[in-house]
Amino acid sequence: MVSGSSRLTGPLFFANADTLRERVATAADDDIRWVLLDFESVTDIDPTASEALADSIAILRERGTILGIARHSARASAARPLRPR
């Protein structure tokens, strides 16, 4: 099984939401079965970034790729629920 991981740092917000979406999509090429995002250093998630993450989840589901989020903080957990469209 091939996998990919990415460590994210600082707040996820409107200015880096597209970068998040692109990094997840790029990480999930045809050979990747799952992607793990390390949220240990994510300090906050705004609604735009939450939407970008939900979009990423939907893209990965379409590809049959599993997305995992590791070491998230309580503050990040309290962000808008991630429900793919």
Backbone as JSON, one array per atom type, in Angstrom:
{
  "sequence": "MVSGSSRLTGPLFFANADTLRERVATAADDDIRWVLLDFESVTDIDPTASEALADSIAILRERGTILGIARHSARASAARPLRPR",
  "N": [[0.84, -1.16, 0.0], [0.63, 2.13, -0.89], [1.26, 5.31, 0.5], [0.64, 8.72, 1.54], [1.75, 11.64, 3.25], [1.27, 14.75, 5.0], [2.41, 17.54, 6.72], [0.88, 20.12, 8.38], [1.04, 23.58, 9.23], [0.38, 26.29, 11.47], [-2.39, 28.64, 11.12], [-5.22, 27.56, 9.2], [-6.69, 29.16, 6.63], [-8.56, 31.55, 4.6], [-6.56, 32.55, 2.86], [-4.77, 30.46, 2.41], [-6.31, 28.33, 1.68], [-6.8, 27.35, -0.95], [-4.28, 26.34, -1.53], [-4.11, 24.26, 0.32], [-6.14, 22.57, -0.69], [-5.03, 21.97, -3.22], [-2.61, 20.7, -2.47], [-3.55, 18.38, -1.2], [-4.96, 17.17, -3.31], [-2.86, 16.76, -5.14], [-1.22, 15.07, -3.67], [-2.69, 12.78, -3.71], [-2.36, 10.94, -5.96], [-2.82, 8.42, -8.55], [-1.61, 6.12, -7.44], [-1.72, 6.32, -4.72], [-3.18, 5.27, -1.71], [-4.07, 6.23, 0.69], [-4.17, 9.34, 2.49], [-2.57, 11.19, 4.96], [-3.04, 13.81, 7.12], [-1.21, 15.83, 9.21], [-2.21, 17.53, 11.87], [-1.11, 18.69, 14.12], [0.2, 21.16, 14.48], [-1.65, 22.97, 13.58], [-3.36, 25.83, 14.19], [-5.81, 27.09, 13.95], [-8.88, 27.02, 12.09], [-10.53, 28.49, 9.5], [-13.83, 29.26, 8.08], [-13.57, 29.17, 5.24], [-11.27, 27.6, 4.79], [-12.15, 25.27, 6.01], [-14.16, 24.55, 4.26], [-12.58, 24.08, 1.99], [-11.18, 21.85, 2.89], [-13.29, 20.05, 3.18], [-14.01, 19.86, 0.47], [-11.69, 18.61, -0.45], [-11.86, 16.15, 0.84], [-14.08, 15.11, -0.49], [-13.05, 14.9, -3.12], [-11.02, 13.0, -2.7], [-12.56, 10.8, -1.87], [-13.94, 10.25, -4.23], [-11.84, 9.24, -5.71], [-11.3, 6.98, -4.34], [-9.57, 7.13, -2.24], [-8.37, 7.26, 1.07], [-8.67, 9.64, 3.66], [-6.93, 10.74, 6.44], [-6.79, 12.43, 9.57], [-4.46, 13.5, 11.8], [-3.48, 14.05, 15.2], [-4.96, 16.4, 15.91], [-5.92, 19.54, 17.36], [-7.94, 20.66, 20.14], [-9.09, 23.09, 19.5], [-9.0, 23.12, 16.69], [-10.68, 20.98, 16.27], [-13.1, 22.04, 16.99], [-13.85, 23.54, 14.88], [-15.92, 24.3, 12.01], [-18.02, 21.58, 11.23], [-16.8, 18.93, 9.19], [-18.18, 18.13, 6.42], [-18.41, 16.4, 3.53], [-19.42, 17.6, 0.34]],
  "CA": [[0.0, 0.0, 0.0], [1.37, 3.38, -0.97], [0.58, 6.34, 1.26], [1.24, 10.04, 1.54], [1.43, 12.42, 4.46], [1.63, 16.16, 4.9], [2.3, 18.24, 7.99], [0.37, 21.47, 8.21], [1.42, 24.44, 10.35], [-0.28, 27.58, 11.58], [-3.83, 28.65, 10.83], [-5.73, 27.29, 7.85], [-7.64, 30.24, 6.42], [-8.87, 31.85, 3.21], [-5.37, 32.81, 2.04], [-4.07, 29.22, 2.05], [-7.31, 27.28, 1.44], [-6.56, 26.74, -2.26], [-3.04, 25.57, -1.42], [-4.49, 23.02, 1.01], [-6.89, 21.75, -1.65], [-4.08, 21.51, -4.24], [-1.66, 19.74, -1.87], [-4.24, 17.11, -0.98], [-5.23, 16.57, -4.62], [-1.58, 16.32, -5.7], [-0.74, 13.92, -2.88], [-3.53, 11.61, -3.95], [-2.33, 10.47, -7.35], [-3.44, 7.1, -8.74], [-0.98, 5.06, -6.65], [-1.88, 6.59, -3.29], [-4.4, 4.67, -1.16], [-4.54, 7.08, 1.78], [-3.43, 10.57, 2.78], [-2.63, 11.55, 6.37], [-2.7, 15.2, 7.41], [-0.8, 16.04, 10.59], [-2.76, 18.82, 12.3], [-0.59, 19.06, 15.43], [0.57, 22.58, 14.52], [-2.72, 23.81, 13.04], [-3.86, 26.61, 15.32], [-7.18, 27.53, 13.73], [-9.42, 26.73, 10.76], [-11.66, 29.37, 9.24], [-14.84, 28.6, 7.25], [-13.09, 28.93, 3.88], [-10.38, 26.44, 4.84], [-12.99, 24.13, 6.33], [-14.8, 24.19, 2.99], [-11.54, 23.5, 1.15], [-10.92, 20.51, 3.41], [-14.45, 19.24, 2.8], [-13.84, 19.6, -0.96], [-10.6, 17.64, -0.58], [-12.42, 14.86, 1.25], [-14.93, 14.64, -1.6], [-12.16, 14.51, -4.22], [-10.37, 11.74, -2.33], [-13.57, 9.74, -1.89], [-14.18, 9.9, -5.64], [-10.68, 8.47, -6.16], [-11.15, 5.8, -3.51], [-8.45, 7.39, -1.33], [-8.77, 7.53, 2.45], [-8.03, 10.79, 4.28], [-6.85, 10.71, 7.9], [-6.29, 13.64, 10.23], [-3.79, 13.08, 13.03], [-3.02, 14.98, 16.22], [-5.65, 17.69, 15.85], [-6.12, 20.2, 18.65], [-9.34, 20.9, 20.49], [-9.56, 24.27, 18.76], [-9.25, 22.7, 15.32], [-11.83, 20.09, 16.3], [-14.3, 22.83, 17.17], [-14.15, 24.23, 13.62], [-17.1, 23.84, 11.31], [-17.97, 20.15, 10.92], [-16.36, 18.64, 7.84], [-19.1, 17.24, 5.71], [-18.2, 16.57, 2.09], [-20.64, 17.92, -0.44]],
  "C": [[0.89, 1.24, 0.0], [0.57, 4.44, -0.22], [1.29, 7.67, 1.11], [0.88, 10.75, 2.82], [1.89, 13.85, 4.25], [1.42, 16.8, 6.26], [1.9, 19.68, 7.7], [0.74, 22.29, 9.43], [0.67, 25.75, 10.3], [-1.76, 27.5, 11.27], [-4.12, 28.25, 9.39], [-6.85, 28.31, 7.64], [-7.75, 30.56, 4.94], [-7.64, 32.0, 2.33], [-4.62, 31.53, 1.65], [-5.02, 28.06, 1.77], [-7.08, 26.59, 0.1], [-5.29, 25.89, -2.26], [-3.31, 24.24, -0.73], [-5.16, 22.06, 0.04], [-5.94, 21.17, -2.7], [-3.11, 20.48, -3.7], [-2.31, 18.38, -1.66], [-4.49, 16.42, -2.32], [-3.96, 16.03, -5.26], [-1.06, 15.09, -4.98], [-1.48, 12.64, -3.22], [-3.53, 11.22, -5.43], [-2.85, 9.04, -7.41], [-2.86, 5.99, -7.87], [-1.18, 5.21, -5.15], [-3.21, 6.02, -2.82], [-4.95, 5.5, 0.0], [-3.61, 8.27, 1.96], [-3.65, 10.89, 4.26], [-2.18, 12.99, 6.54], [-2.39, 15.32, 8.89], [-1.22, 17.45, 11.01], [-2.19, 19.29, 13.63], [-0.31, 20.55, 15.54], [-0.47, 23.5, 13.9], [-3.38, 24.51, 14.23], [-5.31, 27.04, 15.18], [-7.59, 27.14, 12.31], [-10.6, 27.66, 10.55], [-12.65, 28.68, 8.3], [-14.38, 28.3, 5.82], [-12.17, 27.72, 3.83], [-11.14, 25.17, 5.16], [-13.69, 23.63, 5.07], [-13.8, 23.55, 2.04], [-11.21, 22.08, 1.59], [-12.07, 19.57, 3.06], [-14.4, 18.9, 1.3], [-12.78, 18.53, -1.2], [-11.08, 16.24, -0.21], [-13.26, 14.28, 0.12], [-14.1, 14.16, -2.78], [-11.52, 13.16, -3.93], [-11.35, 10.58, -2.33], [-13.85, 9.28, -3.31], [-13.06, 9.02, -6.19], [-10.49, 7.18, -5.38], [-9.99, 5.91, -2.54], [-8.98, 7.77, 0.04], [-7.99, 8.73, 2.97], [-8.09, 10.62, 5.79], [-6.31, 12.02, 8.41], [-5.74, 13.22, 11.58], [-3.48, 14.28, 13.91], [-3.67, 16.36, 16.13], [-5.87, 18.23, 17.26], [-7.61, 20.36, 18.91], [-9.9, 22.07, 19.7], [-9.87, 23.91, 17.31], [-10.47, 21.8, 15.25], [-13.14, 20.86, 16.39], [-14.69, 23.6, 15.91], [-15.39, 23.61, 12.99], [-16.98, 22.36, 10.96], [-17.63, 19.93, 9.44], [-17.29, 17.63, 7.2], [-18.89, 17.44, 4.22], [-19.52, 16.83, 1.38], [-21.02, 16.79, -1.34]]
}
